[in-house]
């Protein structure tokens, strides 16, 4: 996009369409703000997880503990598509700053909560803002940076996500021990304020004034559908049996709402998620691959610490550090993949190699047993991390490259939503398989005592494990090993789908890849490089 009217060559700030070289200082300031925003959205749940025992000790409400996380996740997932559409219709900068403000308000209120009910409600407010943070970061990069340059910046964002996963539990524990659990929320305020000021002062994007109204019916139907899906995957097999009336009701509500949503999107004047973006083969494939990445990544980060604590004898803190091979490999590979894409303009190799490595790595993890050393499991984790690093942000890059600029927000939000839903399904399905296998093995090897031990939950903390009789503890280690075998084997089978999907991706030249990029061919379904089309779009008033 050309520079906006009234913002001349000497105007401060970053203009849409800059390729990162015209005003490098301003670009770096905006990118720093975007990385802070991404860190806030990713870090929050990691920090709170560590602080939860202390929070429950002060506020009580242990029976509602899971809702502190569920409320945040639900609000984030449900608001993601809406934030993307609002940015497309009314301007990216304003919607992004609004999401930061909402997130900070939710953080401040959560820190002041006096009981568990208040905390759950304020966490939902936080989640509403977090949905806009995730989408806004990727969409703004899509607005500012041509696809050829975009890979390295999105690789940096993937690195931030990996750092949040590594550092979150450590930061949460340190803050809780030294400042108190309320600072787990208050710490967001100064960081968010820095991001808010930087975005306000430096970022200049076209201001849009759409005459169309937001598709409120579509938003409501999608929200109901997503909420039902997340609740089914959260409650199924834990709070309620999979065949219980409550789960069946939620499935029925979710399916009905989503079918109604798809039907309405074909008739809405300004659909919240225009279905035509899925006509692009590459976009549809990237949505599927993103779902699988979410499925695998969050499943792995849940069950690997369980295995390390129960079987390999790691402490809760050390089990987080023992994930470093996977997360470190993911971080490095994301950055390398982004830079290679920028320098060569080629990207198809990364989804294919990533799908293959992820499949092999998960299969190797499924081979772990009670005798597997930490070095061996670390190597297996690194293979998975290499695969996920090849896929994390390349999926976003290709998805954005498959749509026109006017759909950049909904493309970013849809890709983010599919990854979020994938994580919900991954945790639920792999968790159900894990729990079922653990309970079966415990009943088989420890008899009535084994059934009694795992009656409430198949996941024991370190204190509970230490109190078990020797025979029961050995049986539990065998059971956890068997459970992780089933969970990771399922993950490997699912990863095969990502590999197959990657093979069918068509490598459409990225804008900025050279003189031929302006005439980039379509991706096989009549949808060419979205930014090429966007370059011809009229430029509106600058913010």
N, C-alpha and C positions, 0 to 999 in steps of 0.2 A: 504494500500500500504506500502511496505517496505521503509526504508530510502533510499534516493538516493545515488548513488555511489559518492564518493569523499566528502560526508558530513557525517563524522563520528559521533560517539556518543557524542563527545564534541563540535561538530560544533555549532556555534551560530544560532539562528533562529528556526522557527517552521517548522518541516518537515511534508509532507503529510503523513497522517496516524496516527499522534499523537492523542491520546485519551484524551488529556487535562491534563494528570498527569505527563508526562515525563519532560516537561519544562514549568511549570505553569506560570512563569513570562513572557516568550515569547508568550505563548498562550494569556495571558491577554493583552499584548501590541498589538498583531494582532487584537484581538477582539475589543479593544478600537478604533483602526484605522477603522475597519469595521463599528462600530457603528457611528463614525464620518461621514463616507461616506454615510451611510444610512440616517443620520440626514440631511446632505446637500441636498440629492435628495428629501427628503420628505418636508423639512422645506421651501425650496425656494419659492414654489407657495404660501404657507401660509403667508410668510412674504410680498411678493410682492403684494398680495391682499390688505393688509392694506395700503401699500404705494402708490397704484395706483392713488388715487385722487390727491396727491401731484405731482406725476410724470406727470399726464395730465396737471396740472396747470402750470408746467414749460415747458414741451415739446410740449403741444398742441396735436392735432391729436385725439380728443375724438372719432371720427368716427371709428378709428382703434383700439380702446382700447381692444376689446375682443381678437385681434390677439396677444397681448402680452402673454396671457395665452395659446391661441390655438397653436401658433408656438412652444412653449415649449412642450405642450402635444403631438402634432403631431410628433415632432422629437424624443421624448422619446419612444413613442409607435412603430414608424417605425424602430428605430435602435435597439430595444430590442432583436429581434431574431438574428440579425446579430452579436451583441456582444456575445451572447451565443455561437454561432457557431465558431466565431473567437477564443474564449477561449478554446473550445474543440480541435480545430485544431492546434493552435500555442502556447498555454500555457495561463493559467489563470492569472498569475502574470503580465505579460507584457500587456495583454489586459486591465486588471483592472487599472493599473497605467496610461495607455494611456487615459482611460475614465476620470480619475481624472484630468489629465492635460487639456483635452478638456473642461471639465466642468469649470475649473478655468480660462482658456482663455476666455470662454464665459461670465463668471462672471465679469472679469476685463473689457472686452469690453462693456458689458451692463452698467456697472457703468460709463463708459466714453461716452455713447451715447449722441448725440447732437440733435436728433430728433426722432420721433416715429418710422419711418422706420428703422433707425439703431437699435433701441432697439428691434424691432421685429426680425430682422435678427440675432442679437447677442443672443437673447433668444433661437432661434432655435439651435445655436451652443451649448448653455448650455444644451438644451434638448438632443442633441446627446450624450453628456457626461453623462447625468443623466441616460440614458438607460443602459449604461455600469455599472454605480454605482450599480443600483438595482440588476442587474443580477450577477455582480461580487461578491457582498457580499454573496448572497445565494449559489452561486456555490463554492466559496472558503470555506465556512463552510462545504459544501458537500464534498470537497476534504480533508479537514483537520480532520473532526470529524466523527467518525462512527455513523450510524443512531441512535444507542441506546443512545449516548451522545448528539446527534444533537438537540433534542427537546428543551432542556433548553436554548441553545444558540439562536435558532431561536425564542424562546419565548421572549428572551431579545430584539431581533430585532423588534418584534411586539410591545414591550413596547416602543422602540425608536420611532416607527411610531405614536403611540398614544400620546407620549409627544410632537412630532412635531405638531400634530393637535391641541393640547391644547395650547402650548406655541408660535406657529407661529404668530398668530395675535397680541399677546401681545408684542413679541420681535419686530415684524415689526413696530408696533406703536411707541415703545420706541426709536428704532433706527432712524426712520423718524423724530420724534419730536426733538431729541437731536443732531443727527449727519447729518441728511439729507438723502434723499431717495437713493442716490448713495451708501451709506454704506450698504444698504440692499443687494447689490451685493458684495461689497468689503469685507464684513464680511466673505464670503466664502473662501477667499484666505488664511488667516492664518490657518483656520481650515483644509482646504484641504491640505495645505502644511504639516501640522502635520501628517495627514493620509498618505500622499505620502512618507514622510521620514520613518515612522514606517513600512509601507509595504515593502519599498525598503530594509531596513536594517535587518528586522527580518523574513520576510516570505520567505520560500524556497519551491517551488513547482516544479514538473517535467517540464522541458522545452521540448515542442513538436515541431517537424519539419515535418509537414504534407507535402507530395508531391502533394497532390491534390490541385486544385485551388478552391477559394471561388466560390460558386454558385451565380454568379452575376445576372443571369437571374431570378433565384428564388427570390433573395433579391429584385430585381426591381419590380417583380410582387407582392410580399407581401407588399412592401412599398406602391405601388399604391393602393392596396386593402385596407390596413389599413388607409391610408390617406383619401380615399373616405368615409370609414365608419365613421371615426372621424368627418369629415366635415359634413356628413349627420346628425349625432347626435348633432353636435354643431350648425349648421345653421337651421335645420328643426324646423319649428314653431316659429323661432325668426327672423333671417335675411330673410328667404324665407318660403313660405307656404309649407306644407308637400307635396302637390300635384303640386308644381311649376315645371317648366321645368328644372331648375337648380338642384333641389333635385333628380328628376327622372334621369337626366344625371349622377349624382354622384352615384346613386344606380346602374345604368347600368354598369358604369365603375368599381365600386367596385366588383360587382358580377362576371363580366367577368375576372377581374384580379385574383380574388381568385380561380375561377374555373381553370384558366390557371396555377396558382401556384400549386394547388393540382395535376393537370395532369403532370406538369414538375417535381415535387418532386419524382414521380415514375420512372423517367428516369435519373435524375441528378446523376453524379458520387459521389458527396459529397453534398447531399441536405441540404439546410439551416435549414429545419425542417423535419428530417426524419419521415415519416409517420408511421414507424413500432413502434414508442414509443406509439402510440395511440392504438396499439393492446393490450396493458396491460389494463385490466379492471380498475385497481386502478388509473392509470395515467389519463385515459379518465374521470373517475368519479371526480378526484380531479380538473381537468381542468374545468369541469362543475361547481363544487362547488365554485372554485375560482372566476369564472365569476359572480356567484350569490352574493358572498360576496362583490365584487366590486360594483355590481349593488345596493345592499342594503346600504353599508356603505357610499358611497359618496352621495347617494340620501338622506339618513338620515341627514348627516352633512350639507346638503344644505337647507333642508326644516325645520328642527327643529329650527334653528336661526330665520327663517322667521316667524314661528309661535310664538316664544317667543317674538320677537319684536312687531309684529302686534297685537297679542291677549293678551299676558301676560305683555306687556308694558316694556320689558327689553331694555336696551341700546344696541348698537352694541357690545361694549366690554363685557358687562355682558352676552349677549346671547352666546358668545363664552365660558365664564366661566360656564354657565349653562349646557354646554355639558359635564362637568366633570363627572357626574354619568355614562354616557355611555362610555366615553373614559377611565375613571379610572377603571371601571369594566372590560373593554377589556384588559387593561394593566395587571391588577392583574391576570385575568384568563389565559392570554397567558403565563405568567411566571409559574403559577401553573401547567397548562397543560403540558408545556415543562418538568418540573421537575418530574411530575408523570410519563410521558412517559419514561424518563430516568431511573427512579427507578424501573419501572415495566416492561418496554418493550411493554406495551399494549397501543393502541391508538384508536381503532375503536370507543370506547365509546364517544370520544370527538366530532367527526363529527356528530354523532347521537344526542347527547345531545345539541350540538351547533345549529344544524338545528332546533331542537324542540324549544329551547329557543328563537332563532331569529324569528321564526314564531309567537310564542306567544307574544313576545315583540312588534313586528310590528303591530300585531292585536290590542294590547292594545293602542299603539300610535294612531291607526286609530279611537279610541273611544274618543279622546280628543275633547273638544268643548270650547266655550268661557268661561265656568265656571270651567275648569280644573285648579287645583292649581299647583304651581311650584313643590311642594313636590310630588304630584301624577305623574306629567309628569316626574320628576326625577327618580321615581321608575320604570316607564315604560322604560325609557332610559337605566337604569341599566340592565334590563332584556335583552334588545337588545345587550348591551355591553358584557354581560356574554356569549351570544350566539356567537357573532363575535370573542370574545377572544378564544373560543374553536376551532374556524375554521381557524383563520388567518394564523398561521404558521404550523399547523398540515397538511394543504393542501400541503404546500411546502415539508414537511418532507416525506409524503407518496408518493408524485410525484417523489421525488429524489430516494426513496427506490424502486421504480418500474422500474428503468432503469439501464443500465450498466454505469460504471464510465465514459466511453468514451462519453456518451450522457448526462453527468451531466449538462453541460452548456445549451444545447438546452432544457433540461427538466426544468431547472430553468427559462430560458427566456420565454418558452412557458407558464408556469404557471403564470409568471408575466404579460405576454401579455394578457392572458385571463382575469386576474383581471382588467387590465387597460381598456380593451374593455368593460368589465362589468360596470365599473364606467361611461364610456361614454354613454352606453345605459341607465343606471339607471338615470343619470341626465337628459337625453333627454326625455325618455318615462315618467318618473314620473313628469318631468317639464311640458311636454305637457298636461298631465292629470290635473296637478295643475292649470296651466294657464287657461285651458278651463273651469274648474269648477269655478274658481274665477270670470272670466268674465261673466259666465252665472248667478251666484248668484248676482253679482253687478248689472247687467241689470235688474234682477227680483226685487231686493229690493230697488234699488236707481234710477231706471228708466234711463232716458237719461243722468243724471249726472254720474251714475255709469258706463255707457258705455264709457263716455268721460274720466273718471278717469283712466280706465284700457285700453284705446285704444292702447297706445304705449307699456305698459308692465303691467302684473298682479302683479308685485313685486314693492312695494313702499318703499322708504327709510323713516327713522324716520321723517326727515324734511317735506317731502311731506305729510306724514300721519297726522302730526300735523296741517297742513294748511287746511285739509278737513273740511267741515261742520260736525256738530255732527252726523246727520243722515247718511251721507256718510261714516263717520269713523266707526260707528256701523255696517253698512252694510258690510264694508270692513273686519272687524273682523270676522263676520259670514262667509264671502266668503273665507277668508284664512283658517278658521276652517274646512269648507267644502272641500277646496282644499287639505289640509293635510290629511283629512280622506280618500279621494280617492287615494292619492299617497301612503300612508302607507298600505292601504288595498291591493293595487296592490303589494307592497313589500312583504306583508305576503303571498300572493298567490305564488309569485316567490320563496320565502323561502321554501315553501312546497316541491318544486322540489329538493332543496338542501337536505332536510331531507330524501326524498325518495332515492336520490342518495347515501347518507351516509349509508343507510341500506344495500346496495348492496356492500359496500366496504369489501374486504376480508383482514383480519388481517394477513399479512405476517410478520413473526418474523424479528425484526430489527437486523442487524449485530452488534455484541457486546452484545447481550442479553443473551448469555450463550453458552455452548458447542454445543447445537443443532443448533445454528444460522448459523453455517457454512454450514449446510445441509438444509437451509430454503427451503420450498416448493415453487413452482411457485404460482403466484397469480390467477391461474385459466385459464391463457391464454398462458402458456408456458414461462412467464417472471418471474423469481424469483428475489431474492434480488440482485439488481444491484451491490452492493458493494462486494457481495460474488464473483461474476464473476470478478469484477475489481481486487480483491486481487490476482488473478492469472495472471493479465496482466503484461507484461514486464515494468520495470521502466526505464525511460529515464533520460537524463542528467539534473541535478539540475540547477535552475536559480542561 
